[in-house]
Amino acid sequence: MGEALLRERAGDRFNAYSAGVNPKGVHPLTIKVLEEKEIDTSKLRSKDVAEFLGKLPVHHLIVVCDNAESSCPRIFPGMLDRQFWPFDDPPAFKGTDEEKLNKFREVRDKIDQRIQQWLANLEKTE
């Protein structure tokens, strides 16, 4: 979600990539809740962090899943900033189909709010 949301908010300023240490595919509810906000999901795919580590300069590393903090690499070549934004992992949520969909929406909105705050703070320091 974070990759698509950052592209939507600041794709002209950043190349956004999302990756994990154990990629499992893009969850269908992720696609659904992003498309509800008319956010382009056509470039989303599940990627392993090894695809980027040492091959791409990462200036801003933002870890968004609580369980990824301990397993995500701490240093990337060119890294200027590392942030940890702990959000719930919506696929891990247990509940009815409607409750799961609402959890995905909640996490989407929280990530979007945090991205907007981060971008505003960056503008103040530039």
MARVOVEX-296317 format. One record per residue: residue number from 0; residue in one letter; y, z, x of N, C-alpha, C in turn. Coordinates in steps of 0.001 Angstrom, whole numbers. Each point is the difference from the previous one (the first is absolute). Example, Ala and Ser with C-alpha at 12.3 -4.5 7.8 and 13.67 -1.06 7.14 Angstrom:
  num  residu      n.Y      n.Z      n.X     ca.Y     ca.Z     ca.X      c.Y      c.Z      c.X
    0       A    -5690     7800    13190     1190        0     -890     1200        0      900
    1       S     1050     -720     -350     1190       60      820     1090      730     -770
***
This chain:
  num  residu      n.Y      n.Z      n.X     ca.Y     ca.Z     ca.X      c.Y      c.Z      c.X
    0       M    -1194        0      821     1194        0     -821     1255        0      863
    1       G      -42      813     1059     1179      119      850      433    -1321      611
    2       E     -967     -801      437      323    -1298      590      747     -878    -1000
    3       A     -523     -110    -1201      625     -855    -1019     1364      549     -410
    4       L      107     1306     -128     1275      592     -402     1068     -157     1077
    5       L     -376      174     1269      978     -187     1073      425    -1459       86
    6       R     -928     -906     -164      376    -1428      -15      985     -295    -1134
    7       E     -244      611    -1144      884     -204    -1155     1396      545      279
    8       R       66     1175      595     1284      672      229      739     -495     1239
    9       A     -739     -385     1051      669     -326     1265     -785    -1019      814
   10       G     -614     -957     -665     -765    -1024      702      834     -861      923
   11       D     1305       -8     -220      898     -750      876      297      773     1292
   12       R     -291     1295       13      283      840     1169    -1240      406      780
   13       F    -1161        1     -665    -1218      496      622    -1168     -933     -269
   14       N     -920      -57      959    -1317     -585     -233     -902     1177     -341
   15       A     -458       45    -1222     -797     1132     -461    -1484     -338       51
   16       Y     -770      926      569    -1450     -151       74     -630     1324     -391
   17       S    -1093      -85     -689     -748     1185     -381    -1403     -125      553
   18       A     -512     1099      527    -1357      -28      554     -580     1405      -58
   19       G    -1305       64       71     -669     1282      -31    -1115       67     1018
   20       V     -536     1174      179    -1096      175      947    -1351     -303     -647
   21       N      -28      -66    -1316    -1230     -319     -725      358     -814    -1244
   22       P      478    -1253      184      468     -786    -1149    -1122     -285     -997
   23       K      358       93    -1270     -985     -182    -1063      395    -1082     -994
   24       G     1029     -759      309      465    -1013     -940     1193      519     -787
   25       V      759     -917     -570     1154      375     -815     -523      343    -1397
   26       H      286     1189     -437     -486      475    -1291      650     -811    -1130
   27       P     -765     -398     -997      560     -776    -1119     1155      701     -717
   28       L      -23     1331      -69     1111      699     -650     1269      -34      846
   29       T     -152     -130     1313     1180     -189      853      686    -1299     -378
   30       I     -790    -1055     -116      555    -1310     -397      670      123    -1364
   31       K     -676      629     -942      522      127    -1367     1347      716      -33
   32       V       91     1170      674     1250      770     -100     1146     -659      778
   33       L     -310     -734     1052     1062     -731      707      481    -1171     -846
   34       E     -925     -716     -612      387    -1133     -842      770      445    -1239
   35       E     -236     1223     -462      804      539    -1103     1483       23      358
   36       K      285      173     1282     1389       33      492      431    -1355      570
   37       E     -820    -1024     -276      273    -1375      458      123      -90     1517
   38       I     -864      736      686      -47      -19     1461    -1113     -933      426
   39       D      310     -873      937     -955     -993      490    -1168      689      702
   40       T    -1199     -309     -449    -1204      575      608     -855    -1077      677
   41       S      501    -1210       52     -809    -1122      496     -394      138     1473
   42       K      783      743      789     -304      135     1431     -775     1273      327
   43       L     -315      784    -1007     -706     1256      267    -1475     -254      271
   44       R     -467      645     1049    -1423        1      311     -281     1268      790
   45       S    -1231      433      -40     -408     1202      712     -151     -329     1485
   46       K      639      820      868      -20     -267     1439     -359     1260      764
   47       D     -677     -191     1121     -333     1106      893     1122      158     1018
   48       V      310     1233      363     1057      275      962     -260     -703     1335
   49       A    -1264     -232      341     -341     -687     1252      545    -1426       36
   50       E      276     -566    -1144      578    -1341      -72     1397      -45      621
   51       F      678     1138       23     1383       49      482      181      794     1287
   52       L     -839      986      236      172      905     1133       -6     -759     1326
   53       G     1106       80      715      142     -660     1284      296    -1493      -89
   54       K       97     -531    -1201      226    -1432     -187     1342     -308     -647
   55       L      645     1022     -503     1236     -182     -750      886     1213      238
   56       P     1262     -205      353      859     1179      151      259      633    -1368
   57       V     -158     1291      -57      215      747    -1242     1169      949      257
   58       H     1154     -329     -536     1181      829      233       17     1238     -884
   59       H     -393     -168    -1246      -35     1112     -948    -1412       95     -558
   60       L     -676     1090      298    -1334      238     -529      125     1057    -1087
   61       I     -437     -365    -1202       82      922    -1129    -1406      190     -553
   62       V     -490     1214       99    -1322      356     -513      218      573    -1398
   63       V     -642     -610    -1001      272      421    -1384    -1133      761     -670
   64       C    -1188      -71      527    -1114      714     -635     -256     1302      731
   65       D     -154     1040     -773     -220     1329      560    -1198       27      941
   66       N    -1104     -653     -391    -1200       27      826       93     -909     1219
   67       A      989     -873       73      150     -908     1134      740      648     1177
   68       E      698     1082     -245      798      630     1059     -865      385     1196
   69       S    -1174      515     -243     -837      448     1105     -754    -1138      684
   70       S     -192    -1116     -698     -802    -1082      568      813    -1205      470
   71       C     1247      -85     -371      836    -1141      390      466      169     1441
   72       P       19    -1094      779      523      108     1371     1416      575        7
   73       R      268      827      985     1296      657       78     1056     -833      731
   74       I     -431     -921      844      948     -777      804     -366    -1480      -67
   75       F     1009     -821     -204     -132    -1456       42     1003     -516     1024
   76       P     -317    -1102      692      967     -589      924     1309     -337     -720
   77       G     1113      396      572     1311     -306     -569      455      951    -1086
   78       M     -783     1010     -310      323      901    -1107     1253      809      301
   79       L      931      -38     -928     1235      763      113      -17     1239     -893
   80       D     -793      -68    -1056       35     1048    -1011    -1359       81     -694
   81       R     -481     1231     -209    -1240      211     -757      291      988    -1106
   82       Q     -281     -405    -1211      243      830    -1175    -1327      311     -681
   83       F      -68     1160     -620    -1163      354     -812      497      345    -1394
   84       W     -364     -835     -948      369      202    -1397    -1290      235     -789
   85       P     -403     1225     -210    -1288      260     -650       40     -245    -1507
   86       F     -674    -1038     -419     -157     -306    -1418    -1477      132     -360
   87       D     -250      305    -1260    -1376       20     -478     -617    -1378      183
   88       D    -1310      -30      218     -749    -1249       91     -475     -338    -1413
   89       P      662     -922     -701     -326     -216    -1411    -1448     -417     -277
   90       P     -672     -774      861    -1399     -307     -303     -913     1232       -7
   91       A      411     1065      656     -812     1216       28      167      838    -1266
   92       F      988     -323     -815      281      766    -1215    -1117     -190    -1021
   93       K     -415     1095     -610    -1038      -31    -1035      654      188    -1361
   94       G     -398     -803     -939      535      130    -1352     -374    -1205     -828
   95       T      578      -71    -1184     -240    -1147     -874      692    -1228      594
   96       D     -310    -1162     -525      641    -1226      480     1518       93     -126
   97       E      482      537    -1109     1445      130     -210      609     1005      982
   98       E     -699     1094      243      491      996      956       53     -578     1415
   99       K     -999     -782      363       -8     -648     1317     1169     -967      130
  100       L      219     -813    -1030     1119     -937       16     1321      749      150
  101       N      150     1096     -722     1228      789      106      166      606     1385
  102       K    -1106      382      657       70      532     1361      495    -1082      961
  103       F     -511    -1218     -138      460    -1106      832     1489     -252     -220
  104       R      446       55    -1242     1430     -189     -291      838     1107      645
  105       E     -480     1237     -110      713     1137      583      144     -162     1510
  106       V    -1082     -347      671       47     -173     1455      887    -1189      364
  107       R     -116    -1095     -739      875    -1162      237     1463      417      -46
  108       D      382      734    -1035     1396      392     -170      458      966     1084
  109       K     -877      906      415      367      937     1069      171     -723     1337
  110       I     -885     -940      290      138     -775     1246     1285     -812      -39
  111       D      279     -621    -1125     1212     -807     -130     1255      861      195
  112       Q       33     1178     -604     1148      898      174      171      399     1462
  113       R    -1107      306      656       67      425     1410      468    -1144      892
  114       I     -466    -1207     -272      458    -1169      762     1500     -178     -168
  115       Q      481      119    -1220     1435     -160     -236      814     1065      721
  116       Q     -497     1239       20      679     1079      742       10     -310     1493
  117       W    -1130     -435      523     -122     -310     1421      961    -1135      386
  118       L       48    -1028     -820      904    -1125      277     1459      451      -25
  119       A      353      840     -961     1371      514      -71      342      815     1241
  120       N     -943      823      461      228      790     1210      129     -875     1232
  121       L     -798    -1061       84      115     -936     1125     1374     -654       29
  122       E      498     -371    -1168     1316     -642      -60     1092      928      505
  123       K     -133     1286     -251      988      973      466       25      118     1520
  124       T    -1146     -218      630      -88      178     1457      222    -1291      766
  125       E       49    -1116     -679      185    -1284      694     1452     -294      272
***
